[in-house]
Each structure stands twice: as structure tokens, then as C-alpha cells.
Amino acid sequence: IGQNLHYEETVDSTQKIAHRLAQEGAVEGTVIVAEEQTAGRGRLARKWYSPKYTGVWMSIILRPAIPPQHAPQLTLLAAVAIVQAIQEVTNVLPDIKWPNDILVNNKKLVGILTEMQADVEQVHSVIIGIGINVNQKLEHFDSDIQHLATSLSIEEQKEVNRAALMQAIFLKMESLYEDYLENGFGLVKHLWESYSISIGKRIIARTLKATIEGHAKGITNDGVLLLEDDNGTVHHIHSADIELSS
Ligand code: BTN
């Protein structure tokens, strides 16, 4: 991962470029990284603010032989690799919040967006977009998200080397990915649950249809959250905003 690296100064979105390169046959492990994105995208059609020289904005192309419903496993794999890399390069100890946010003190540090090119049976490529707030100062964030977002340098109170962080992520991801292809999802699932702030705790999940409070028991092999309510019913949560219950 990262052997074939496309470095760009300014792009609209590294995801968009990665989709195009994947279509054109880019090799597995190709990475597109940019200093700045003018139209960075987040999950749920949100925008991802990507100012110049401050963050790690990149997209990674993988080509695993897996069915499409297993693609979310790779989001979890990326999250584990990023947490491990951050712990190696800095003194920050981040948590993972289901499904794929990485937080410090409940503020968002990293976002991951996984998209794929696939037919019903087979994944052709998985594109993992990673946005890490590295050297932003608080005033770099729009005032409406200042209380929700943070960066490694805000947490560390010094500049963090973005190249070293990226290199660490590539190495961690590569070794987890090799294990994943050989032995399946077990190791990633175990590590992910150990870094998660929600698993084993009481949480509130707000889905489009309902608000459910209960005990977060774990995740399934498809990345679905298992939430046991007070009647003992286990709900399979596919998509929700979750919050620790106080
Ligand atoms: C989220 O909503 O939390 C996911 C944010 C993902 C942002 C990254 S930055 C690099 C890549 N290119 C994009 O346009 N988005 C992802």
C-alpha cells in the first residue's frame, strides 16, 4: 500500500480521482493524496472541509476478492490501522465510534468514507477515503464545528509530521490487510471492538425510524451494531447516530 502514490497539490476530491484510476485498472494499493480538496466529500452527502497543507486527505484503492456486503469490514480495518498509526506517531489515544469516526475526547479527528465498484457477486475495487485533521488550529475550523472537531496538533500542542503518519498508516494497513485476506475478519473485529468507545457500554442509537437505548454488545461480520434493549431484544443497527447514555 502506497508504493504507487499519486501526489497532487489541489484536487476536487481524491475519491473522485481514485474511482477514475480504479476504472482504468490502477493496481491494488494505489494511493491518491492531495494537499487540498475543493470538494471533499463526507458520508451522507456531507462536505469534508480539507484546507491546504493541514491534513492528510487521501484515497486508497484495494481489490480484495470478497462479496460486496463485506466491504464495510475494510472501513473497520482502516480505522484500526489509523488508530494504531496515530498511537505510534503521537501521544494521542483516539477512540473509535461506530460506524467509522475516530474521536479524541469526543471530538472528531478522522473521517473514513468507503465506496466500491462492484456487481452483485464480486467487488472490483474498494476505495477507502481517509481524512485526518493533523495540523489545523482551532480557528481553521468553521465556528459551527469548533466544538465538534479537533486535530492532532491541537491535542499534542505541536506540529505533527504528516508524511510519517501516512507511512505508519500504510504499514499498519498492509499487515492487517494481509492477515484479513489470509485469515478473515477475526483479528480486525477483535481490535476494532477493543478501540471502540461504545462496545460494552449503554448507548442511545437514533435511526431514521426509532430511538433505541440499550447495551452495545458488539458488531457482526458485516459491521452491523448489535444493541440489546432492556427487554432483552437484540436489534441489528445498520445505520444510526449513536451517543453514550449518561
Ligand atoms: C466522514 O464523513 O466522516 C468521512 C470523511 C472522509 C473524507 C476523506 S478526505 C479524502 C477522501 N476524499 C474525499 O472527498 N473524502 C475522503
Residues whose N, C-alpha, C, O or C-beta is under 5 A from the ligand:
A	BS01	BTN	S13 T14 Q15 A39 G40 R41 G42 R43 W48 W57 M58 G111 I112 L113 G129 I130 G131
